[in-house]
């Protein structure tokens, strides 16, 4: 971010008149429009494991979402009629790859992160659990809202002390902190890069905390017209 500002100053662009538009007058695309991969972490919050009464995973659990699931801030989450009655929300910290990453040591992992954003790992639970594997239930078109902004890595510093919350229709349903991550951001990036080369613009979702609808009593699932924040 600092380098960008310096370049703008050198070019004299800081003298341009600012332009603004009301938020309701614009449509925000995802901050990363066309990733080659969306990689996700499962069972990666200690409080999410506790709400299921299961042990913390000994190894990082990975799955993926199809890139066609990606949508921007304010876009509608949709799914074909009859495909699911159990669509759930999952607020997550995501990071975006800034340069090609292959076999990256844990201690070097932060050098490969361009920035951080927020994702919703929308999940059709009946499809996810009915299939016996997760990718279809996680990958319906529109099942990966992302944004609205990408915050550069230098502005975040340590990503393991961030509040993470999700509200549905104004009701606070997830309220946690990234300190609850079982596997930390450098471990995640390093682990993935040992299997698949991460490319600039690839998105990694780090997992969701406690409070998801499927493990509530009674359960809470999304319905047409619901507002997720």
C-alpha positions in Angstrom: 0.0 0.0 0.0 2.8 2.4 0.9 4.6 1.7 -2.4 1.4 2.4 -4.3 1.0 5.7 -2.6 4.6 6.7 -3.3 4.1 5.8 -7.0 0.9 8.0 -7.1 2.8 10.9 -5.6 5.6 10.6 -8.1 3.1 10.6 -10.9 1.4 13.6 -9.4 -1.9 11.7 -9.3 -2.6 12.8 -5.7 -3.6 16.2 -7.2 -6.6 14.6 -9.0 -10.0 15.5 -7.7 -11.5 12.8 -5.5 -14.5 10.9 -6.9 -17.1 9.3 -4.7 -20.4 7.5 -5.3 -23.1 6.4 -2.8 -22.7 2.8 -1.8 -26.3 2.0 -2.8 -25.5 3.4 -6.3 -22.8 0.9 -7.2 -22.3 -2.8 -7.4 -19.1 -4.1 -5.8 -17.4 -7.0 -7.6 -15.2 -9.4 -5.5 -11.9 -7.8 -4.6 -10.3 -10.8 -6.5 -12.3 -11.5 -9.6 -10.8 -14.6 -11.2 -8.7 -16.9 -8.9 -7.3 -20.1 -10.2 -8.1 -21.7 -6.9 -10.3 -21.2 -3.8 -8.8 -23.4 -1.0 -10.6 -23.8 2.3 -9.7 -25.1 5.7 -12.1 -27.4 7.7 -12.5 -27.7 11.5 -9.8 -25.0 12.0 -11.3 -23.1 14.9 -11.0 -24.5 18.4 -14.4 -23.2 19.4 -16.0 -24.7 16.3 -14.6 -28.1 17.3 -15.8 -27.6 20.9 -19.4 -26.9 19.7 -19.3 -30.3 17.9 -17.7 -32.1 20.9 -14.8 -33.3 18.8 -11.1 -33.3 19.2 -8.9 -30.7 17.5 -7.6 -32.0 14.2 -4.0 -33.3 14.2 -3.6 -32.4 10.6 -4.9 -29.5 8.5 -8.1 -30.5 6.6 -8.4 -29.0 3.2 -11.2 -28.8 0.6 -12.0 -26.4 -2.2 -14.8 -24.3 -3.7 -15.3 -23.9 -7.4 -14.2 -20.3 -8.5 -17.6 -19.9 -10.1 -19.0 -19.7 -6.5 -17.4 -16.3 -6.1 -19.7 -13.2 -5.7 -19.2 -9.7 -4.4 -20.4 -7.7 -1.5 -24.2 -7.3 -1.6 -24.8 -9.9 -4.3 -27.5 -12.4 -3.6 -26.8 -16.0 -2.5 -29.0 -18.3 -4.6 -29.5 -22.0 -5.1 -31.7 -24.0 -7.5 -35.2 -24.9 -6.1 -35.3 -28.3 -4.5 -31.5 -28.8 -4.2 -31.1 -27.9 -0.5 -33.2 -27.1 2.6 -30.2 -26.5 4.8 -28.1 -23.6 3.5 -25.8 -22.4 6.2 -23.5 -19.4 6.8 -19.8 -19.5 7.7 -17.9 -16.2 8.4 -14.2 -16.6 7.6 -11.0 -14.7 7.4 -9.5 -15.2 3.9 -6.1 -14.3 2.5 -5.1 -13.7 -1.0 -1.8 -14.9 -2.6 0.5 -12.2 -3.9 3.1 -14.2 -5.7 3.7 -17.7 -6.9 4.1 -20.0 -3.9 5.6 -23.5 -4.1 7.1 -25.4 -1.1 7.1 -22.3 1.0 8.7 -22.7 4.5 6.5 -21.6 7.4 8.8 -18.8 8.3 8.6 -17.3 4.9 4.8 -17.6 4.4 3.9 -14.0 5.1 6.0 -12.9 2.1 3.5 -14.5 -0.2 0.4 -12.9 1.1 -1.0 -9.8 -0.7 -3.8 -9.1 1.7 -6.8 -10.2 3.7 -10.5 -10.1 3.3 -13.7 -11.6 4.6 -15.5 -14.6 3.0 -18.7 -16.5 3.7 -18.2 -20.2 3.1 -21.9 -20.8 2.3 -22.7 -24.5 2.7 -25.7 -26.7 1.7 -25.4 -29.0 4.7 -27.8 -31.7 3.4 -25.8 -31.9 0.1 -22.5 -31.7 1.9 -23.2 -34.5 4.4 -25.3 -36.5 2.0 -22.6 -36.7 -0.6 -20.0 -37.9 1.9 -17.5 -35.3 0.6 -17.8 -31.5 0.7 -17.1 -29.9 -2.6 -20.6 -30.0 -4.2 -22.4 -28.7 -1.1 -19.8 -25.9 -0.8 -19.6 -24.9 -4.5 -23.0 -23.8 -5.8 -22.8 -20.7 -7.8 -22.9 -17.7 -5.4 -21.7 -19.8 -2.4 -18.5 -17.7 -1.8 -19.3 -14.0 -1.1 -16.1 -12.1 -0.8 -15.2 -8.6 0.3 -16.0 -5.8 0.1 -12.4 -4.8 0.4 -8.9 -6.4 0.3 -6.8 -5.0 3.1 -3.1 -5.2 2.3 -0.9 -7.4 4.5 1.2 -4.5 5.8 -2.0 -2.9 7.3 -3.0 -6.1 9.2 0.3 -7.2 10.7 -0.5 -10.2 12.9 -3.8 -11.8 11.6 -4.3 -13.8 14.7 -6.0 -11.2 16.9 -8.9 -10.2 14.7 -12.6 -10.2 15.7 -14.8 -12.3 13.4 -18.6 -12.0 13.5 -21.6 -13.0 11.5 -25.1 -11.6 11.8 -28.3 -13.0 10.1 -31.2 -10.5 10.0 -29.4 -8.4 12.6 -28.9 -11.3 15.0 -25.3 -12.0 16.1 -24.8 -15.7 15.5 -21.0 -16.0 15.3 -18.7 -14.0 17.6 -15.1 -15.2 17.9 -11.5 -14.2 17.2 -8.8 -15.5 14.9 -6.8 -16.4 18.0 -9.0 -19.5 18.0 -7.4 -20.8 14.8 -6.0 -24.3 15.2 -3.5 -24.0 12.3 -2.2 -20.4 11.8 -2.0 -18.5 8.6 1.7 -19.3 7.9 1.1 -23.0 8.5 -1.9 -23.0 6.2 0.0 -21.4 3.3 3.1 -23.6 3.7 1.0 -26.8 3.9 -1.0 -26.0 0.8 2.1 -25.0 -1.2 3.6 -28.4 -0.5 0.8 -30.0 -2.6 -0.3 -27.4 -5.1 1.4 -24.3 -6.3 -0.5 -21.2 -5.3 -0.7 -18.4 -7.9 -1.3 -14.7 -7.5 -4.9 -14.0 -6.8 -5.6 -17.5 -5.3 -7.9 -17.2 -2.3 -7.5 -19.2 0.9 -10.4 -19.4 3.5 -9.0 -20.2 6.9 -12.0 -21.8 8.6 -15.1 -20.7 10.5 -15.6 -20.3 14.2 -18.4 -21.6 16.4 -22.0 -20.5 15.9 -22.9 -22.0 12.5 -26.5 -22.9 12.0 -26.3 -26.6 11.7 -24.9 -27.1 15.2 -27.4 -24.8 16.9 -30.4 -26.1 18.9 -32.7 -25.4 17.2 -30.8 -25.3 13.9 -30.8 -22.1 11.9 -30.6 -22.1 8.1 -30.9 -19.4 5.5 -34.1 -18.6 3.7 -35.0 -16.3 0.8 -34.9 -12.6 1.9 -32.5 -13.2 4.8 -29.7 -10.6 5.2 -26.2 -12.0 6.1 -23.5 -9.6 7.4 
